[in-house]
Amino acid sequence: MRITDLLKKQGITLSASPRSKSEAIDLLVKLHDKCGNLKNVTAYKEGIIAREGMGTTAIGMEVAIPHAKSEAVKAPALTAITVPNGVDYEAPDGQPCKLIFMIAATTDGDVHLEVLARLMQMLMHEDFTAKLKAAKTPDEFLKIIDDQETKQFPDEAKAAPAAAKTGYRVLAVTACPTGIAHTYMAAEALAKAGEKMGIPIKVETNGSGGAKNVLTAEEIANCDGIIIAADKNVETARFNGKPVFSTKVADGIHKPEELINKIINGEAPVFHTDKKAEASGGGGNESFGRQLYKHLMNGVSHMLPFVVAGGIFIAIAFLIDTFAGNAGTADFGSVNTVAAWFKTIGGVAFNLMVPILAGFIAMSIADRPGLLVGLVGGFLATSGATFGLPGGDVPSGFLGGLLAGFIGGYMMLGIEKLCSHFPRALEGIKPVLVYPLLGLGGVAVLMCAINPIMGIINTGMTNALKAMADSGMIIPLCALLAGMMAIDMGGPFNKAAYVFATGMLASQTDAAYMIMAAVMIGGMVPPLAIALSTTFFKRRWTEEERRNAPVNYIMGLSFITEGAIPYAAGHPLQVIPSCIVGSAVAGALSAIFGCKLMAPHGGVFVFATMQGTWMFYILALLIGAVIGMLMLAILKRPEKK
């Protein structure tokens, strides 16, 4: 194992100025954390301090090599600092230390001893240590080590020559919750940026139809690093030991060159995992809030097919009963035999919506052990199980399912941690017996305690929506939610409005159907407003923008808001406000006209399933798109020839 395999540019600080041994240790530990080498920073630091308590790790000659073998380490790694003014490290020769390496080693094997022995052999050469102390950049520092290692261990270099990197320098993975527009737009933007910069790049897309253009093991081994532009979790165990930069899918669309440069310039942290299979967004550079969002979107992306297909089947049932003359009857949607069949099948898919949401949120958090906890928790949320009535009576619905997914997932992580100290002989039964048993018991107690509380909240929300509909307040709510669909066109605001609307469909109230109609029309307006503007106000757009715009007619009518993103990215101050106003007006008009939609997706293709006059719905859509177009004409100046 070569030193340069363990020491990365991000783990080197030159010309540091710690005032004490303690500050030097803190600095080196922080470098390990920055590189993503540690599971638990505090535990690793305690190991370093415990080793120093046995005697200083300064070896003389102005050099120190603190080290620790700890379960808090993901994979063997090194960090290094140079201290031109020296720091008192309690060296046996009394000299201040000016060159310090810190070794982080796992508990399996004696890698730290091998690295320590090699470093000691190399540091015996005074000219080598002098060059390291005088290095001006991390690249120079690494080259000095590599040259010395090759010089001292030539047989090793001949026996295992460094494999020449071939193929793609940069790899990428793109994914969005729905797996439709953002996924492929980010892939296209990254591919174009790589071609423009002269950097070979391959992009894997995790779309609704599964992973395409999948990265091979050989490509991963030979690349400089991987970009993950995703709003849901993707498999990352295959990237172990490679630089990985993780970000949102929108950055893949808007900042492709910046992302590629992070890999090329060595700014991406090295990703380490000790799991055989892991689904994560990953490179260790994400905030907790970002992680929560990705867990939620992982659940939403798996839930959507059930919502969409089930909702359309139920809508078809209402349509059949309407044509059969059964509108307004007590069992509307189930009177006609064919209608009853569609409604029953759609209801089965709909009833799976919350368990699937909770199951895949929990799985995103705790991997496979979380799936059982989430699915059962989501089912208990829909059945309304309590301690007195385990069969169910107080359903907590969509909100209860969300809690089941998040709390259940993190509870499962806690159970795994508690079981981590089991004897090695019991490792085989943990995933098939211990985790499921404890997880099932834990989530059952959790949901029986939560359901009565969440049931009250859920009932209150349903009653509030009914009251808003009866009092006329449903109109401003529909305008707000429709406007949210145009704020970021597929981002968090858009998804929040859509998830709220689809979640309310389970209540099967008129207010919920009006909200769904408003949210869909709000998502259809932005692409249509762009398409109309490029058609009737051509001078305000470039030739390329006009050439690409006609597809927005199709995307808008199909309820694919993301078609407006390239135009919003290029002209945010003009496009976004115009689309928000147009969508809000359309949503308000939809509510005023009393349009009710049971199908959660499909755009113009599901208009016929609408309760209310669908002609008025088209009128609301047209008015909203025209208002957006006119605002664009006012806010956006003509392009210069």
C-alpha positions in Angstrom: 0.0 0.0 0.0 1.5 3.3 -1.1 1.5 6.4 1.0 -0.1 8.4 -1.9 -3.0 6.0 -1.9 -3.9 7.1 1.6 -3.0 10.8 1.5 -5.2 13.1 -0.6 -4.8 16.8 -1.4 -7.8 17.7 0.9 -5.9 16.1 3.8 -2.9 18.3 3.6 -2.4 21.7 5.2 0.9 23.6 4.6 2.3 26.4 6.7 -0.1 25.7 9.6 0.4 27.5 12.9 -1.0 25.5 15.8 0.0 26.9 19.2 0.1 23.6 21.0 0.1 19.9 20.6 -3.6 19.8 21.3 -4.3 22.3 18.5 -2.1 20.3 16.1 -4.2 17.2 16.9 -7.4 19.0 16.4 -6.3 20.3 13.0 -5.2 16.9 11.8 -8.5 15.3 13.0 -10.5 17.9 11.2 -8.6 17.2 8.0 -9.6 13.5 8.3 -13.2 14.5 8.9 -13.1 16.8 5.8 -11.8 13.9 3.7 -14.7 11.8 4.9 -12.4 9.3 6.6 -14.3 9.1 9.9 -17.6 7.7 11.2 -17.3 9.4 14.5 -14.9 12.3 15.0 -15.1 12.4 18.8 -14.4 8.7 19.2 -11.4 8.8 16.8 -9.9 11.8 18.6 -10.3 10.0 21.9 -8.2 7.2 20.4 -5.5 9.6 19.3 -5.4 11.2 22.8 -5.3 7.8 24.5 -2.3 6.8 22.3 -0.5 10.0 23.2 -1.2 9.2 26.9 1.0 6.1 26.5 3.9 8.2 25.3 4.5 10.9 22.7 4.4 9.9 19.0 7.0 12.5 18.1 10.0 10.6 16.7 12.6 13.4 16.7 14.1 15.2 13.7 11.2 17.7 13.9 8.7 14.9 12.9 5.7 13.4 14.7 3.3 10.6 13.6 0.2 10.4 15.8 -1.9 7.4 15.1 -5.0 5.4 16.3 -6.7 2.2 15.5 -10.4 2.8 15.9 -13.9 1.6 15.0 -14.6 5.2 14.2 -12.5 5.0 11.0 -14.2 4.1 7.7 -11.0 3.1 5.9 -7.2 3.6 6.4 -6.1 7.1 5.6 -3.5 9.8 6.3 -3.5 13.5 6.9 -0.4 15.8 7.1 0.5 19.4 8.1 3.7 21.4 8.0 4.4 23.9 10.8 7.2 26.3 9.7 7.6 27.8 13.2 7.3 24.4 14.9 5.1 23.2 17.7 6.0 21.6 21.0 5.0 18.0 20.6 7.0 16.7 23.6 9.6 15.2 21.3 12.4 13.0 22.9 15.1 15.3 21.5 13.3 18.4 22.8 13.0 19.9 19.3 9.7 21.4 18.1 7.9 19.4 15.4 7.6 21.0 11.9 6.2 18.0 10.0 3.3 15.9 11.3 1.5 12.9 9.8 -1.7 11.4 11.4 -2.6 7.8 10.6 -6.3 6.7 10.9 -6.6 2.9 10.9 -9.5 0.4 11.0 -9.6 -2.3 13.7 -9.2 -5.1 11.2 -5.6 -5.8 10.4 -2.4 -3.9 11.1 -2.5 -1.3 8.3 -1.4 1.5 10.7 1.8 -0.5 11.5 2.6 -1.0 7.9 2.1 2.7 7.1 4.1 3.7 10.2 7.0 1.4 9.2 7.1 2.8 5.7 6.9 6.4 6.8 9.7 5.8 9.3 12.0 4.4 6.6 11.3 7.3 4.3 11.6 10.0 7.0 15.1 8.8 7.9 16.3 10.7 4.8 16.9 14.3 5.9 16.7 15.7 2.3 13.3 14.1 1.9 11.9 15.7 5.1 13.5 19.0 4.2 11.7 19.0 0.8 8.4 18.2 2.5 8.8 21.1 4.9 9.5 23.4 2.0 6.6 22.3 -0.2 4.5 25.2 -1.5 1.4 23.2 -2.6 -0.3 19.9 -1.8 0.4 18.7 -5.3 4.1 19.3 -4.7 3.9 17.6 -1.3 2.4 14.5 -2.8 4.9 14.4 -5.7 7.8 14.5 -3.3 6.4 11.5 -1.4 5.6 9.6 -4.6 9.1 10.2 -6.0 10.8 9.1 -2.7 8.6 6.0 -2.4 9.4 5.0 -6.0 13.1 5.6 -5.3 13.2 3.6 -2.0 10.9 0.7 -3.1 11.7 0.2 -6.9 10.8 -3.5 -6.9 7.3 -2.7 -5.7 6.9 -0.1 -8.4 7.9 -2.6 -11.1 5.8 -5.4 -9.7 2.6 -3.3 -9.5 2.9 -0.4 -12.0 0.2 2.2 -11.6 -2.6 1.5 -14.0 -2.9 4.1 -16.7 -6.2 5.8 -16.5 -8.2 5.2 -19.6 -11.7 6.0 -20.7 -13.8 8.6 -18.9 -12.1 11.1 -16.6 -15.3 12.1 -14.9 -18.4 10.0 -14.2 -21.8 11.2 -13.1 -25.1 9.9 -11.8 -28.3 12.0 -12.2 -31.7 11.3 -10.5 -34.8 13.1 -9.6 -37.9 12.0 -7.6 -40.1 11.4 -10.6 -37.3 10.2 -12.8 -38.5 12.1 -15.8 -37.4 15.6 -16.8 -34.7 16.7 -14.3 -32.8 13.4 -14.5 -32.2 13.7 -18.3 -31.8 17.5 -18.4 -28.9 17.2 -15.9 -27.4 14.4 -17.8 -27.5 16.4 -21.1 -26.1 19.5 -19.4 -23.1 17.6 -17.9 -22.4 15.7 -21.2 -22.4 19.0 -23.1 -20.2 20.7 -20.5 -17.7 17.8 -20.7 -17.6 18.0 -24.4 -17.0 21.8 -24.3 -14.2 21.4 -21.7 -12.5 18.6 -23.6 -13.0 16.2 -20.6 -14.4 12.7 -21.3 -17.5 12.1 -19.2 -20.1 9.4 -18.8 -23.5 10.0 -17.1 -25.7 7.3 -15.7 -29.4 8.2 -15.5 -31.6 6.8 -12.7 -34.9 7.5 -14.4 -38.4 6.2 -14.0 -37.6 3.3 -16.3 -34.6 2.2 -14.2 -30.9 3.0 -14.5 -29.5 3.6 -18.0 -26.0 4.0 -19.3 -24.8 2.2 -16.1 -21.2 2.9 -14.9 -19.0 -0.2 -15.0 -16.5 -1.3 -12.4 -13.6 -0.6 -14.8 -14.8 2.9 -15.5 -15.2 3.7 -11.8 -11.7 2.4 -11.1 -10.1 4.5 -13.8 -12.0 7.8 -13.4 -10.8 10.9 -11.5 -14.0 11.1 -9.5 -17.8 10.9 -9.6 -20.5 13.6 -9.6 -23.9 12.7 -8.0 -26.5 15.2 -9.0 -29.6 13.7 -7.4 -32.6 14.5 -5.3 -33.2 10.9 -4.3 -30.8 8.2 -3.1 -28.7 6.3 -5.5 -26.4 3.3 -5.0 -22.9 4.5 -3.9 -21.2 1.5 -2.4 -19.5 1.0 -5.8 -17.7 4.3 -5.4 -15.9 3.3 -2.2 -12.5 5.0 -2.1 -13.2 7.4 -5.0 -13.6 11.2 -4.8 -17.4 11.8 -4.9 -19.2 15.2 -5.0 -22.9 15.0 -4.2 -25.3 17.8 -4.9 -28.9 18.5 -6.0 -30.0 17.6 -9.5 -30.7 21.3 -10.3 -26.9 22.0 -10.0 -26.3 19.4 -12.7 -28.6 21.5 -15.0 -27.3 24.9 -14.0 -23.7 24.4 -12.9 -22.3 21.5 -14.9 -18.9 23.1 -15.6 -18.5 24.0 -11.9 -19.2 20.4 -10.9 -16.8 18.9 -13.4 -14.0 21.3 -12.2 -14.6 20.1 -8.6 -13.5 16.6 -9.7 -10.7 17.7 -12.0 -9.2 20.1 -9.3 -9.4 17.5 -6.6 -12.0 19.3 -4.5 -14.3 16.4 -4.0 -14.0 14.4 -0.7 -13.1 10.8 -0.8 -16.1 8.6 -0.2 -15.7 5.6 2.1 -18.2 3.0 3.2 -17.9 -0.3 5.0 -21.3 -1.6 3.7 -21.6 -4.2 1.0 -24.7 -2.4 -0.4 -25.7 1.1 0.3 -28.1 3.5 -1.2 -27.0 7.1 -0.6 -26.6 10.4 -2.2 -23.3 10.5 -1.0 -20.0 12.1 -0.7 -20.3 13.2 2.9 -20.7 16.9 2.0 -24.5 17.2 2.5 -26.3 19.0 5.3 -28.8 17.2 7.6 -31.7 19.1 6.0 -30.5 18.0 2.5 -30.4 14.4 3.7 -34.0 14.6 5.1 -35.2 16.1 1.8 -33.6 13.2 -0.2 -35.1 10.6 2.2 -38.5 12.2 1.6 -38.1 12.3 -2.2 -37.0 8.7 -2.2 -40.3 7.8 -0.6 -42.2 10.1 -2.9 -40.6 8.8 -6.1 -41.6 5.2 -5.2 -45.1 6.3 -4.2 -46.0 8.3 -7.3 -46.7 5.3 -9.6 -49.3 4.0 -7.1 -50.9 7.5 -6.8 -50.9 8.2 -10.5 -52.2 4.7 -11.7 -54.6 4.3 -8.8 -56.0 7.8 -9.1 -56.6 7.5 -12.9 -58.4 4.1 -12.4 -60.6 5.7 -9.8 -61.2 8.7 -12.1 -62.2 6.3 -14.9 -64.7 4.6 -12.6 -66.3 8.0 -12.0 -66.3 8.7 -15.7 -68.0 5.4 -16.5 -70.7 5.9 -13.9 -71.3 9.4 -15.2 -71.8 8.1 -18.7 -74.1 5.4 -17.3 -76.3 8.1 -15.7 -75.4 7.3 -12.1 -73.9 10.7 -11.2 -74.9 12.0 -7.8 -76.0 8.5 -6.5 -74.9 7.3 -3.0 -72.4 4.8 -4.4 -71.2 7.0 -7.3 -68.2 5.3 -8.9 -69.3 1.8 -7.9 -72.9 1.5 -9.2 -72.0 0.2 -12.7 -70.2 -3.2 -12.6 -67.3 -2.0 -14.8 -67.0 1.2 -12.9 -66.9 -0.8 -9.6 -64.1 -3.0 -11.0 -62.0 0.1 -11.9 -62.7 1.7 -8.5 -61.8 -1.4 -6.6 -58.5 -1.9 -8.4 -57.6 1.8 -8.2 -58.5 1.7 -4.5 -56.0 -1.2 -3.9 -53.2 0.9 -5.5 -54.3 3.9 -3.6 -54.3 2.1 -0.3 -50.7 1.1 -0.8 -49.7 4.7 -1.3 -48.9 5.5 2.4 -47.2 2.2 3.2 -45.0 2.5 0.1 -44.1 6.1 1.0 -43.2 5.2 4.6 -41.4 2.0 3.6 -39.0 3.7 1.1 -38.3 6.7 3.4 -37.3 4.3 6.1 -35.3 2.2 3.6 -33.5 5.3 2.4 -32.5 6.0 6.0 -31.6 2.5 7.3 -31.2 0.5 4.1 -32.9 -2.9 3.9 -33.7 -3.3 7.6 -35.8 -0.1 7.4 -38.1 -1.4 4.7 -40.1 -3.7 7.1 -40.4 -0.9 9.7 -41.6 1.7 7.2 -44.1 -0.6 5.4 -45.7 -1.9 8.6 -45.7 1.6 10.1 -47.3 3.1 7.0 -50.0 0.3 7.0 -50.7 0.9 10.7 -51.1 4.6 9.9 -53.8 3.9 7.3 -55.6 1.3 9.4 -55.5 3.5 12.5 -54.2 0.8 15.0 -54.2 1.8 18.7 -53.3 -0.1 21.9 -57.1 -0.6 22.5 -58.0 -1.4 18.9 -55.0 -3.1 17.1 -57.3 -3.8 14.2 -57.6 -0.1 13.6 -60.1 2.7 14.2 -58.2 6.1 14.2 -56.3 6.4 10.9 -53.5 9.0 10.9 -53.2 8.8 7.1 -50.6 10.6 5.0 -49.0 12.5 8.0 -48.8 9.4 10.1 -47.1 7.6 7.2 -44.5 10.4 7.0 -43.8 10.0 10.7 -43.6 6.2 10.4 -41.0 6.5 7.7 -38.7 9.0 9.3 -39.0 7.9 13.0 -39.1 4.2 12.0 -36.0 4.6 9.8 -33.9 6.4 12.5 -35.2 3.9 15.2 -33.9 1.1 13.0 -30.5 2.8 12.9 -30.5 2.9 16.7 -31.4 -0.8 16.8 -28.5 -1.6 14.5 -26.2 0.4 16.7 -27.4 -1.4 19.8 -26.8 -4.7 18.2 -23.4 -3.8 16.9 -21.8 -5.3 20.1 -23.3 -8.7 19.6 -20.8 -11.6 19.4 -19.6 -12.3 15.8 -21.3 -15.7 15.9 -24.7 -13.9 15.9 -24.0 -11.7 12.8 -25.9 -14.1 10.5 -29.2 -14.0 12.4 -29.3 -10.2 13.0 -30.7 -9.2 9.6 -33.2 -12.1 9.4 -34.4 -12.3 13.1 -33.1 -9.6 15.5 -33.6 -6.5 13.3 -37.1 -7.5 12.0 -38.3 -8.6 15.5 -37.1 -5.5 17.3 -38.2 -3.2 14.4 -41.7 -4.7 14.2 -42.2 -4.4 18.0 -40.8 -0.9 18.0 -42.9 0.5 15.1 -46.1 -1.2 16.5 -45.7 0.6 19.8 -44.8 3.8 18.0 -47.8 3.9 15.7 -50.3 2.8 18.3 -49.1 5.8 20.4 -49.0 8.3 17.5 -52.2 7.3 15.6 -54.7 8.9 18.1 -52.8 12.2 18.1 -52.2 12.2 14.3 -55.8 11.1 13.7 -57.1 14.2 15.5 -54.8 16.4 13.4 -55.7 14.6 10.2 -59.5 14.9 10.9 -59.0 18.6 11.8 -57.2 19.3 8.5 -60.0 17.5 6.5 -62.7 19.5 8.4 -60.7 22.7 7.8 -60.5 22.1 4.1 -64.2 21.4 4.0 -64.9 24.6 5.9 -62.6 26.5 3.5 -64.5 25.1 0.6 -67.8 26.1 2.1 -66.7 29.6 3.1 -64.9 30.5 -0.2 -61.4 30.3 1.4 -60.5 27.4 -0.9 -59.9 29.9 -3.7 -56.9 31.6 -2.2 -55.5 28.2 -1.0 -55.7 26.9 -4.6 -54.1 30.1 -5.9 -51.2 29.7 -3.4 -50.6 26.0 -4.2 -50.8 26.6 -8.0 -48.3 29.4 -7.7 -45.9 27.2 -5.7 -45.8 24.8 -8.6 -44.1 27.5 -10.7 -41.6 28.8 -8.1 -38.9 26.2 -8.8 -40.6 24.0 -11.4 -39.9 20.6 -10.0 -37.9 21.6 -6.9 -38.8 21.6 -3.2 -41.6 24.2 -3.5 -43.2 22.4 -6.4 -42.9 19.0 -4.8 -44.3 20.3 -1.5 -47.5 21.5 -3.2 -47.8 18.3 -5.3 -47.2 16.0 -2.4 -49.8 17.9 -0.3 -52.4 17.7 -3.1 -51.9 13.9 -3.7 -51.9 13.2 0.0 -55.2 15.0 0.4 -56.8 12.8 -2.4 -57.1 10.0 0.1 -59.7 12.0 2.0 -62.0 11.8 -1.1 -63.5 15.2 -0.4 -64.6 17.9 -2.9 -62.0 20.2 -1.4 -59.2 17.7 -2.0 -60.3 17.3 -5.6 -60.4 21.1 -6.2 -56.9 21.4 -4.7 -55.6 18.6 -7.1 -57.1 20.4 -10.1 -55.5 23.7 -9.0 -52.1 22.1 -8.5 -52.1 20.3 -11.9 -53.1 23.5 -13.7 -50.4 25.4 -11.8 -47.8 23.0 -13.1 -49.1 23.2 -16.7 -49.0 27.0 -17.1 -45.2 27.7 -17.1 -44.2 25.6 -20.2 -47.3 26.9 -22.0 -46.5 30.5 -21.1 -42.9 30.0 -22.5 -44.2 28.4 -25.7 -46.7 31.1 -26.3 -44.2 33.9 -25.6 -41.7 32.4 -28.1 -44.5 32.1 -30.7 -46.0 35.6 -30.4 -43.1 37.6 -29.0 -40.2 36.1 -31.0 -37.9 39.1 -30.7 -37.5 38.6 -27.0 -35.8 35.2 -27.4 -32.7 33.9 -29.1 -32.9 31.7 -32.2 -31.9 28.6 -30.2 -34.6 29.4 -27.5 -37.2 29.8 -30.2 -36.2 26.6 -31.9 -36.4 24.5 -28.7 -39.6 26.1 -27.4 -42.4 24.2 -29.4 -41.8 21.1 -27.3 -43.1 23.1 -24.3 -46.6 23.0 -25.8 -46.5 19.2 -25.4 -44.8 19.2 -22.0 -47.2 21.8 -20.7 -50.3 19.9 -21.8 -48.8 16.7 -20.4 -48.2 18.4 -16.9 -44.4 18.3 -17.1 -43.4 21.7 -15.6 -39.7 21.1 -16.0 -39.9 22.2 -19.7 -39.7 25.8 -18.5 -36.5 25.2 -16.5 -33.9 26.1 -19.2 -35.7 29.4 -19.8 -36.1 30.2 -16.1 -32.4 29.4 -15.6 -31.4 31.9 -18.3 -33.8 34.6 -17.4 -34.9 34.0 -13.7 -36.0 37.5 -12.9 -38.4 37.7 -15.9 -39.6 34.1 -16.2 -40.2 33.0 -12.6 -42.4 35.9 -11.5 -44.4 35.7 -14.8 -45.0 31.9 -14.4 -45.9 32.3 -10.7 -48.6 34.9 -11.4 -50.0 32.9 -14.4 -50.1 29.7 -12.4 -51.8 31.4 -9.4 -54.4 33.0 -11.6 -55.1 29.7 -13.3 -55.4 27.9 -9.9 -57.8 30.5 -8.5 -60.0 30.4 -11.7 -60.0 26.6 -11.5 -61.4 26.8 -7.9 -63.9 29.6 -8.9 -65.2 27.4 -11.7 -65.6 24.5 -9.3 -63.3 22.1 -11.2 -62.6 18.9 -9.3 -59.9 16.4 -10.5 -59.4 12.9 -9.1 -56.5 11.9 -11.3 -53.2 13.2 -9.9 -51.3 13.2 -13.2 -51.8 13.2 -16.9 -52.5 16.7 -17.9 -54.9 17.1 -20.9 -55.2 13.3 -21.1 -57.3 13.1 -17.9 -59.4 16.2 -18.4 -62.4 14.0 -19.4 -62.4 12.4 -15.9 -63.0 15.8 -14.3 -66.0 16.6 -12.2 -67.3 19.9 -13.3 -67.2 21.5 -16.8 -63.8 20.6 -18.3 -64.2 23.4 -20.8 -64.0 25.9 -18.0 -60.8 24.1 -16.8 -59.3 24.6 -20.3 -60.4 28.3 -20.1 -58.6 28.7 -16.8 -55.5 27.1 -18.2 -55.5 29.3 -21.3 -56.1 32.5 -19.2 -53.2 31.6 -16.9 -50.8 30.9 -19.8 -51.7 34.1 -21.6 -51.2 36.2 -18.5 -47.8 34.6 -18.0 -47.0 35.3 -21.7 -48.0 39.0 -21.4 -46.0 39.5 -18.2 -43.0 38.0 -20.0 -43.5 40.5 -22.8 -43.5 43.4 -20.3 -40.6 42.2 -18.2 -38.3 40.8 -20.9 -36.6 43.2 -23.3 -36.1 42.2 -26.9 -32.8 40.3 -27.6 -30.1 42.2 -29.5 -29.4 40.9 -33.0 
